[in-house]
Amino acid sequence: MSGATLAKSTMKFGARLGIAAIVLIVLGPPINRNFGVGDSLGLMPLSAVWESAPVAVLVSLTYLILLVPCVLLSATLITASLVIRHAEATEQAMITKDSPSNAH
């Protein structure tokens, strides 16, 4: 797999994860209020909430477990894609600079 292909696929996957993270951020408050530990249960200790609404705690934890890796992995993949593109462009510039056809 060439560097350009790797950078392109990495950027696409990172962008898709970023879109998924944005969707989770936008839908998070309604999901948390309706199905998770919303405003009323948010001030109680976790053990008390677990006893009264274990499914709500699981929904909230699942939301957080999905959101945090999506954001972090998306940023990491997009950064890696940009680094690959920069390295490839630098390498191409060095090859062009050192090529015998440019020496006059």
Secondary structure, DSSP 8 states (H G I E B T S, - for coil): --HHHHHHHHHHHHHHHHHHHHHHHHHHHHHHHHTSS-TTTTTS-HHHHHHH-HHHHHHHHHHHHHHHHHHHHHHHHHHHHHHHHHHHHHHHHHHHHH-GGG--
